[in-house]
Structures are given as C-alpha cells and as structure tokens.
Amino acid sequence: MKRLIGCLRMDMRRAYLCPPFWISAVGVCLILFISIIQELQLPGDRDVLYYSWVTEQYDFSMLFPLFAAVPFSISFCTDWNNQFIRPSCIRSNVKIYGLSKALTAGIAGGSAVVLGNILLIIGLCFRFPLMDKSLPTYQNFGDVPPFGALLNGNHIILYFLFKLLVQFFACAFYAMLAFFISTYIINPFVTLAVPILFYYLLLNVQYIIHMPTIVDPFVVFSGRIDMKSPTLSLLYMILYLGIFCMAICFLSVKRIQKRLGNG
C-alpha cells in the first residue's frame, strides 16, 4: 500500500503540475463560454442556472471525453517510447505501476473537465446570481429529474455539485478507457481519439439496442437516470460508473503485465 501511495503521489504531481492538465481545464471553460456567448449578448435578466442549461443544449459536451484524456491518458505511451517504463516497474512492480497510472489518468481527466465547468460558473457569478427565483429558469427546472428537486429546496450548490460529480466519474472513465487502449496501440493520437469514438458508440448503441433506461450507458454517462430521489440517483450513477472504472482499471493492469511479459 505504501508503494502504491508513493506512486500515486508522484503520478498525481506529474499530472496536475504539467501544462496539459491546465490546458484541458481552460479548454473546457472556453468551449462552454463559446456555447453561451450569444446568450450573453441578449437583453433580459439571467442567472448562472440558465446558462448552465444552455451549455447542455449544444454538442460541445462531446469534446469533454477528449479533454479528459489530455492530462494523463498518454502517460503509458510516453513511458514506453522513452524507455522509462521498466525502471518505474522495478522501483515498484507492474501491478502498482499500472494501477497508479490508470487511477491517475481517471482522476486527472475527471478533475480537468470539472475544473473547467467550475471556472465558468465562478466567472458567471461575477455578473449573474447563481439562481434567481423570480426568473422562469427556476420554475422550469424545479421538477426536471434527476436533480431538479434540489432547486425546490434551495439547494443550488448541491444541484451543481451532484451534476459535477456525475460528470467527474463519466469523464474519469473516458480517460481510463483511453489509457487502456494506449496499452494496445502505443500512439498518442489514437489514444486521444478513443474517448470521442466511444462517445459516438454509446450514442448509437441506444438506438440499435433498446436497453432499459436504468442500465443504458449513454443515459447514465449523461447523468439523466432518475431514481425518484436526487441522492439515490447520484449514488446509483456513481456506483454504475465506478464499476466501469474499476473494470477498465483491472483490464489495464492485466494488459500492461502481458505487454511487459512479452517484452
């Protein structure tokens, strides 16, 4: 456990202190800002809740998986191409190396996307209220599942927190999936393309395979599962996405072991 914590500490430092993480976070903030720039120019009163809703109506969110992969998903490609992987595994072991890299890829990727959203929210708060009950936005979203009920209880902070938590786990999976594919195809460009391709796969699978909503991956990844309670909805989606993340983490470790075993 000590060696795993030590590896995680080094990898987290490498992920969070390097430019790709901050470029990714700022990139998310910029594309969200672009999606609302026309709305900002319109007359009338608005609140941050309204602009948050506007960002969800555009397809810019399909870029989130890409931004999630940028901070650390190509770390295996970098280590392999620089012949740094074997010294790293000698200092710990292959399992710890793979587990640390996969977890860091997921945590850093999810954090970058969430941070980008938070930056936009903070920026908007300098000009607009977080939620204004006198505006139609409040009445329109108060009954929208899965987290709309929080608005009726004046829990606007929790509303944003719940949405960001689901987004974190979804983007963490995209980043970990990209890392996993990099252990098969050691190419940074392929690695970064994988999350977007998987996003489109999820989008089309729901039309081809009519799955129950409760287990439909695209619905869960989009944070739209309604369990009749905001807290239960959040816990279900975190559990669902967490299982996906653990599975891809396990497969990544196994794949790295096999690749190193084959030289």
C-alpha positions in Angstrom: 0.0 0.0 0.0 2.9 2.4 0.8 4.4 1.8 -2.6 1.0 2.4 -4.3 0.5 5.7 -2.4 4.0 6.7 -3.3 3.5 6.0 -7.0 0.1 7.8 -6.9 1.7 10.8 -5.3 4.3 11.1 -8.0 1.9 10.5 -10.8 -0.6 13.0 -9.4 2.1 15.6 -9.1 3.1 14.8 -12.7 -0.5 15.1 -13.9 -1.6 18.2 -12.0 1.6 20.3 -12.3 2.1 19.8 -16.1 0.6 22.1 -18.7 -1.8 19.5 -20.3 -4.0 19.4 -17.2 -4.4 23.2 -17.2 -4.8 23.4 -20.9 -7.5 20.9 -20.7 -9.4 22.7 -17.9 -9.1 26.1 -19.7 -10.2 24.4 -22.9 -13.4 23.1 -21.3 -14.1 26.5 -19.9 -13.6 28.1 -23.3 -15.9 25.8 -25.2 -18.6 26.2 -22.6 -18.2 30.0 -22.8 -18.4 29.8 -26.6 -21.7 27.9 -26.3 -23.3 30.8 -24.3 -21.6 33.8 -25.9 -24.7 34.7 -28.0 -27.0 34.3 -25.0 -24.8 36.7 -23.0 -25.5 39.4 -25.6 -29.2 39.1 -25.4 -31.2 41.6 -23.2 -33.0 40.5 -20.1 -32.2 39.0 -16.7 -30.4 35.7 -16.5 -28.8 33.6 -13.8 -26.0 31.0 -13.8 -28.5 28.2 -13.7 -29.9 29.3 -17.0 -26.5 29.5 -18.7 -25.7 26.0 -17.3 -28.8 24.7 -19.0 -27.8 26.4 -22.3 -24.4 24.7 -22.3 -26.1 21.4 -22.1 -28.1 22.1 -25.3 -25.1 22.1 -27.5 -22.9 19.3 -28.8 -19.8 20.9 -27.4 -20.0 18.4 -24.5 -18.9 15.7 -26.9 -15.4 17.2 -26.6 -15.3 16.5 -22.8 -14.1 12.9 -23.4 -11.2 14.4 -25.4 -10.3 17.0 -22.8 -10.5 14.2 -20.1 -7.9 12.2 -22.0 -5.4 15.0 -22.5 -3.9 15.4 -18.9 -2.6 11.8 -18.4 -4.0 9.2 -20.6 -1.0 9.1 -22.9 1.4 8.5 -20.0 1.9 4.9 -20.9 2.8 6.0 -24.5 5.3 8.5 -23.1 6.9 6.0 -20.7 7.1 3.3 -23.3 8.6 5.5 -26.0 11.1 7.0 -23.6 12.0 3.5 -22.2 11.1 4.8 -18.7 8.6 2.1 -18.0 10.9 -0.7 -16.9 12.8 1.5 -14.3 9.4 2.6 -13.0 8.2 -1.0 -12.6 11.5 -2.1 -11.0 11.0 0.6 -8.3 7.5 -0.6 -7.5 6.1 -3.5 -9.6 4.0 -3.9 -12.7 0.6 -4.1 -10.8 1.3 -0.9 -8.8 2.7 0.9 -11.8 -0.4 0.0 -13.9 -2.9 0.7 -11.1 -1.3 4.1 -10.3 -1.2 5.2 -13.9 -4.8 4.1 -14.6 -6.2 5.8 -11.5 -4.2 9.0 -12.1 -5.5 9.1 -15.7 -9.1 8.9 -14.5 -8.8 11.3 -11.5 -6.8 13.9 -13.5 -9.1 13.6 -16.5 -12.3 13.9 -14.5 -10.8 16.8 -12.5 -9.8 18.8 -15.6 -13.3 18.7 -17.0 -14.9 19.5 -13.7 -12.5 22.4 -13.1 -13.3 23.8 -16.5 -17.0 23.9 -15.5 -16.2 25.4 -12.1 -14.2 28.2 -13.8 -17.1 29.1 -16.0 -19.5 29.1 -13.0 -17.2 31.3 -11.0 -16.8 33.7 -13.9 -20.5 34.0 -14.4 -21.1 34.6 -10.7 -19.3 37.9 -11.0 -22.1 39.1 -13.2 -25.1 37.0 -12.5 -26.7 35.4 -9.5 -26.3 31.7 -9.1 -30.1 31.2 -9.0 -32.9 33.8 -9.1 -36.3 32.5 -8.1 -38.0 35.4 -9.8 -36.8 34.1 -13.2 -38.6 31.5 -15.3 -35.5 29.3 -15.1 -36.3 28.3 -11.5 -39.9 27.3 -12.3 -38.7 25.4 -15.5 -36.0 23.3 -13.7 -37.6 22.7 -10.4 -39.2 19.5 -11.5 -36.6 18.3 -14.0 -35.1 15.0 -13.0 -32.8 13.7 -11.6 -31.6 16.7 -9.6 -34.2 19.4 -10.2 -35.9 18.7 -6.9 -32.8 20.2 -5.1 -33.7 23.6 -6.6 -37.1 23.5 -4.8 -35.3 23.1 -1.6 -33.0 26.0 -2.3 -30.0 23.6 -2.6 -28.5 25.2 -5.6 -24.9 24.4 -4.5 -25.8 20.7 -4.1 -27.5 20.8 -7.5 -24.3 21.9 -9.2 -22.2 19.6 -7.0 -24.3 16.5 -7.9 -24.1 17.2 -11.6 -20.3 17.8 -11.4 -19.8 14.5 -9.5 -21.6 12.5 -12.2 -19.5 14.4 -14.8 -16.3 13.6 -12.9 -16.9 9.9 -12.9 -18.1 9.8 -16.5 -15.0 11.7 -17.7 -12.8 9.6 -15.4 -13.9 6.5 -17.3 -13.3 8.1 -20.7 -9.7 9.0 -19.6 -9.1 5.5 -18.2 -10.5 3.9 -21.4 -8.1 6.0 -23.4 -5.2 4.8 -21.1 -6.3 1.2 -21.6 -6.3 1.5 -25.3 -2.8 3.0 -25.2 -1.5 -0.2 -23.8 -2.6 -1.9 -27.0 -1.8 0.8 -29.5 1.1 3.0 -28.4 0.1 6.1 -30.3 -0.9 9.3 -28.6 -3.2 10.4 -31.4 -5.1 7.1 -31.3 -5.3 7.3 -27.5 -6.8 10.8 -27.6 -9.3 9.8 -30.4 -10.6 6.8 -28.5 -12.9 8.7 -26.0 -14.7 10.6 -28.7 -15.2 7.4 -30.7 -16.5 5.7 -27.6 -18.9 8.6 -27.0 -20.4 8.2 -30.5 -20.6 4.4 -29.9 -22.6 5.0 -26.8 -24.8 7.4 -28.7 -25.6 4.9 -31.4 -25.9 1.8 -29.2 -29.0 3.2 -27.6 -30.8 3.4 -31.0 -29.6 -0.1 -32.0 -30.1 -1.9 -28.8 -33.2 -0.8 -26.9 -31.9 -1.2 -23.4 -33.9 -0.3 -20.3 -33.2 3.3 -19.3 -31.9 2.2 -15.9 -28.9 0.4 -17.5 -28.5 2.4 -20.7 -24.8 3.5 -20.6 -25.4 6.7 -22.6 -28.2 7.8 -20.2 -26.0 7.1 -17.2 -23.0 8.8 -18.7 -25.2 11.8 -19.5 -26.3 12.0 -15.8 -30.0 11.5 -16.6 -31.0 8.5 -14.6 -34.0 9.3 -12.3 -34.4 7.2 -9.2 -37.1 9.5 -7.8 -34.6 10.9 -5.4 -31.6 13.2 -6.2 -29.4 11.4 -3.7 -30.4 7.9 -4.9 -29.9 8.9 -8.5 -26.5 10.2 -7.7 -25.4 7.1 -5.8 -26.7 4.8 -8.5 -24.8 6.7 -11.2 -21.6 6.8 -9.2 -21.9 3.1 -8.5 -22.6 2.3 -12.1 -19.7 4.5 -13.4 -17.5 3.3 -10.6 -17.9 -0.3 -11.7 -17.0 0.6 -15.2 -13.9 2.5 -13.9 -12.8 -0.4 -11.7 -13.2 -2.9 -14.6 -11.2 -0.8 -17.0 -8.5 -0.3 -14.4 -8.2 -4.1 -13.8 -8.0 -4.7 -17.6 -5.3 -2.0 -17.9 -3.1 -3.7 -15.3 -3.6 -7.1 -16.9 -2.7 -5.7 -20.3 0.5 -3.9 -19.0 1.6 -7.2 -17.3 1.1 -9.1 -20.6 2.9 -6.5 -22.7 5.9 -6.3 -20.4 5.9 -10.1 -20.2 6.2 -10.2 -24.0 9.0 -7.6 -24.0 
